[in-house]
Amino acid sequence: MGDEADNAVLAGGLNMGTQPDELAAYYARKYPLTFTDDFSPTDPSLTERYKEAWQVAVIAAAILKMRYGAPKVVAFGSLVDRSRFTRWSDVDLAAWGIPDDRFYAAVGAVTGLSEKFRVDLVDPEAYRDSLRRAIETWW
């Protein structure tokens, strides 16, 4: 079988192509509710939500530094790329230097900060170099 035939079989009879734009278009057709354009620089509710998410991130960073001794806390993901921020975005934080025996207490302290936003905390030192580099590039 050739590449096109393989793609057609994988796509349930539809040729979805192999280029990123073709794949994105295919999945946008297949899952239309997943691929919605929520970014609107003029949408006041989304702009307000973005500001609120940053307020949660700043408070969480202060808690992680003061209570748990994190020397470095950075936000990553959609919070640092406004064009990717949607009404479903969460607050992704990476914190360095929190002792292992206190890390889950730190997670508990920041995940309960907001009813509007899920706060995800990762220890980048526990992940592979590729993820750590990705987080550091966002920052």
C-alpha positions in Angstrom: 0.0 0.0 0.0 1.2 3.5 -0.7 1.2 6.5 1.7 -2.1 7.9 0.3 -3.8 4.5 0.6 -2.6 4.1 4.1 -3.8 7.6 5.0 -7.2 6.8 3.5 -7.5 3.6 5.5 -6.5 5.4 8.7 -9.0 8.2 8.1 -11.9 5.8 7.6 -11.9 6.2 3.8 -11.1 9.9 3.8 -7.7 11.0 2.6 -6.5 13.3 5.4 -3.1 14.0 3.9 0.2 14.2 5.8 1.0 17.8 6.0 0.2 19.7 9.2 -2.3 21.9 7.6 -4.1 19.0 6.0 -4.1 17.1 9.3 -5.5 20.1 11.1 -8.2 20.6 8.5 -9.1 16.9 8.6 -9.5 16.9 12.4 -11.3 20.2 12.4 -13.9 18.6 10.1 -14.0 15.4 12.1 -14.2 17.1 15.6 -15.8 20.5 14.9 -16.4 21.3 18.5 -12.8 20.8 19.5 -11.4 23.1 16.9 -13.2 26.4 17.6 -11.6 29.8 17.4 -12.0 31.2 20.9 -9.3 33.8 20.6 -10.7 37.3 20.2 -8.5 40.2 21.2 -11.7 42.3 21.5 -13.8 39.9 23.5 -14.0 41.7 26.9 -15.0 38.6 28.8 -12.0 36.6 27.5 -9.7 39.5 28.1 -11.0 39.7 31.7 -10.6 36.0 32.2 -7.0 36.2 30.9 -6.3 38.9 33.5 -7.9 36.8 36.2 -5.8 33.8 35.3 -2.6 35.9 35.6 -3.8 37.1 39.0 -4.2 33.5 40.1 -0.7 32.6 38.7 0.9 35.5 40.6 -0.7 34.6 43.9 0.2 30.9 43.4 3.8 31.9 42.6 4.0 34.0 45.8 2.7 31.1 47.9 5.1 28.6 46.3 8.1 31.0 46.9 7.1 32.1 50.5 5.7 28.9 51.9 7.5 26.2 50.0 10.8 27.8 49.2 10.6 27.7 45.4 13.4 29.9 44.1 11.9 29.9 40.6 8.3 29.7 39.4 7.2 30.2 35.8 3.9 30.1 34.0 3.8 28.2 30.7 1.2 27.0 28.2 -1.7 29.2 27.0 -1.2 31.7 29.8 2.0 32.9 28.2 0.6 32.8 24.7 -2.5 35.0 24.5 -3.3 33.7 21.1 -3.8 30.2 22.6 -5.8 31.3 25.6 -9.5 30.2 25.5 -12.4 30.2 27.9 -11.2 26.6 28.9 -7.6 27.5 29.6 -6.1 26.6 32.9 -3.1 28.0 34.8 0.1 25.9 34.2 3.0 26.5 36.5 6.4 25.0 36.9 8.2 25.4 40.3 11.9 24.6 40.9 13.4 23.7 44.2 10.4 22.6 46.3 11.6 19.7 48.6 10.1 16.4 47.5 8.4 15.9 50.9 6.6 19.2 50.5 5.7 19.1 46.8 2.2 17.5 47.2 1.4 20.0 49.9 2.4 22.8 47.5 0.1 21.2 44.8 -2.7 21.2 47.3 -2.1 24.8 48.3 -2.3 26.2 44.7 -4.9 23.9 43.2 -7.5 25.2 45.7 -6.8 28.9 44.9 -9.5 29.4 42.3 -12.9 28.1 41.5 -12.7 29.5 38.0 -9.3 28.0 37.0 -7.7 24.6 37.4 -4.1 25.2 38.5 -1.6 22.6 37.4 1.8 22.5 39.1 4.7 20.5 37.8 8.2 20.0 39.1 10.3 20.4 35.9 13.3 18.7 37.6 11.3 15.5 37.7 10.7 15.5 33.9 12.9 14.8 30.9 15.2 17.5 29.6 12.9 18.1 26.6 9.9 19.1 28.7 12.1 21.2 31.0 13.5 23.0 27.9 10.0 23.6 26.5 8.9 25.1 29.8 11.9 27.4 30.0 11.4 28.5 26.4 7.9 29.6 27.2 9.2 31.7 29.9 
